[in-house]
Amino acid sequence: MIKFITIEKQAEAEEIIERSRFIAHIKRTDTREEADLFIAEIKRQYKDATHNVPAFVIGEKQDLQWASDDGEPSGTSGAPMLQMLVKEGLTNVTVVVTRYFGGIKLGTGGLVRAYTGVLRLALEKAGRFEVREVKSIKVKLPYSLLTKLQKSAEDLKYSIDDIEYSDELLVTLSFEPEDEERIISWFTDITQGKLVISE
């Protein structure tokens, strides 16, 4: 079961629009404190910029949402970026878009398009990452079942996280909770009812 969707990696994108330079920085942040630190870090890095516009969404259900226009006209930068993150279904994400003013005013619509446009480029580079709820168990198996274990992983939808080799194999498996009954049943069959599980 998917718990939430966030970004895969930290990313940066840049665009020049009507001589203004827009630089988007995006990072996964799991807490308000991490978000605040990232925003402060970008503001320090670009302290000579005209604007450093931040937005973040945090929490499995997008519980904590915040944005600022950082001196841009109200509702033209931070709020549209926040709306984009929410609409994309993303959480635990902080973005800061830095602007160096190029002398040409973009107008309300132009600003919204510029900030969301460079954010979209950064999101494409960052990729998506699904955080799923998984169950993990350890099973004891004879060596004779190693090949069957490895071949069945994809079909049965489990991953082999670790194998310890001793008198028998001690295998750590993970899978989505809804697949548990089917997987345990299969392991019980191949071990002829002698399956030993430690969670």
N, C-alpha and C positions, 0 to 999 in steps of 0.2 A: 504494500500500500504506500502510495506517495504521501509523505508528510508535508513537504513543501518543495518549491523550485527556486533555485538561486542561480548565481553565475558560477561558471566553472573556474575562471581565473581572473586575476586583476588585469585590467586593460586600459588603454589610452587611445584616443582618436583626436584628430585635428582637422579643422576646416577653416578656410578663409572665405568670408562672405562680405561683399561690399567693403573690402579692405579691413574689416574687423577679423581678428584671429580668435577662434573658439577652440579650446582644448578641453576635452572631456576625460576625466579620470574616474574609473569605476572599480569598486573593491567589495568583496564579501565582508560583511561585518555582522557578527551575531549578537552584539549588544549595543546599547546606546553609547556606552563608553568608547567602544571600538570605533563607532561612527564618528563621534566627536573628535577622537584622536586623528582619524584619517582626514577629516575636514580641516583641522588645525594644521596638519602637515602640508596639505596642498596650499592653504592660505599662506603659510610661511614660504613655501617654494616659489609662489607667484605673488609675492607681496607688492610688486610693482604693477600688478594687473589692475584694470579698471573695475572689474567685478570677479568675484569667486562665488558662484551660485551653487549652494548645496541642496541635496534632497536625500532622504533615506526612508526605507521601509524595513521594519524589523518585526520578527515574531512569526510563528508558524501560520497564523491566520492574518498576517499583515496588521497586527495589533497596533504597532507604533509607527506613525507616519508623520514626517515633518519636512518642510521645505522653506527656503527663504529666497527672496528676489535679490538680496544683497545690493540694493540701490537701483536695480532696474525698475521700470514702471510696474506697479502692482499687478500680479497675475500673468506676467509675460515670460517668466523663465522658470523659477523654482516650482510653482504649482503645475505647469504643464509637464515638467520632467517627472514629478511625483505621480501624476495621473498616468503617464506612460508606463512607469514601473508597475503600478497597481494593475493596469489593464493587461500588461504582459504576464500577470500572475506571479511576479517575482517578489521575493522577500529576502531579508538579511543582506541587503544591498545598499551601499552608499555611493552617490555620484557627486562630483563637484565639476562644474563646467566653468572654466576660466575664460574671461573675455578681455582682449586688448582692443579698445575702441579705435576704429580706423578713420573716424572723422565723418562717416556717413550714417545718418540715423536710419534705422531699419523699420520703424513703425511697430505697432503692437503685433500685427500678424507676422511681420518679418522676424521679430524677436522670438516669438513662439516657434516658428519654423526652424530658426537657426539653432536654438537650444535643444529642441527635441531631435533635430536632424543629426547633430553631432553626438547626442546621447545614443541614437540608434546605431551609429557607426561603432561606438564603443561597446554596445551590447552585442553586436555581431562578432566583434573580436573576442569578447569575454566568454561567449558560449553559454549554454544552459546546463545545469546540473540538478538532477532529481535526487532529493534526499528521501530515502525510503525507510520504512520501519522493517527491520529484519529480525528473525529469530536465529539464534546460534546454538548449535548442539555439538557434542563430541560423541563419536561412535567408535566402538572397537570392531575391527574387521580383520579377517585373515588375509594374508598377502595375496592369496589366489583371487580375491575380489577387486584388486587394485585397478585392473584394466576396465572392468565393468563399471566401477565407481567413476572413473574418469570419462568414459564414453557416455554415461547416462546423465552427466551434469547438465548439459544444455537442454535435453528433452524434458528432464524433470524439474528444471529451473532451480537448481541449487548451485552455490559456488563452494569450491574447496578452498578454505582459507589457510589450512595448515595440515601437514601430515607428520606425525611422530612415528619413527620406526623403532620398534622394540621386538618383543616376542610376537606381537600383533601390530597392526596399524592402528594408531589413535588419530582419527580424522576429525578436524573441526570443519563443520559445514554451516553455511548460512543460507537463508531463504526467506521469502515473504510468509508471514504467519498463516495466510489462507492456504498455502501449499503444504503445510505441516503434515496433515493427516495422510495425504497421498504419498509424500516422501517417506514417512515413517513406515507406512504399509509396504512400500517397495523394499525398503531395507530389511524389514521383518521377513519378507518373502525370500530375498536372496541369502539371508543368513539362516534360513529354515527355522525361524522363530527364536534364534539365539542372540538377537540384537541386544547389545549393552549400550545404553545411552547415559551420558552425564551432561547436564545442561550447563 
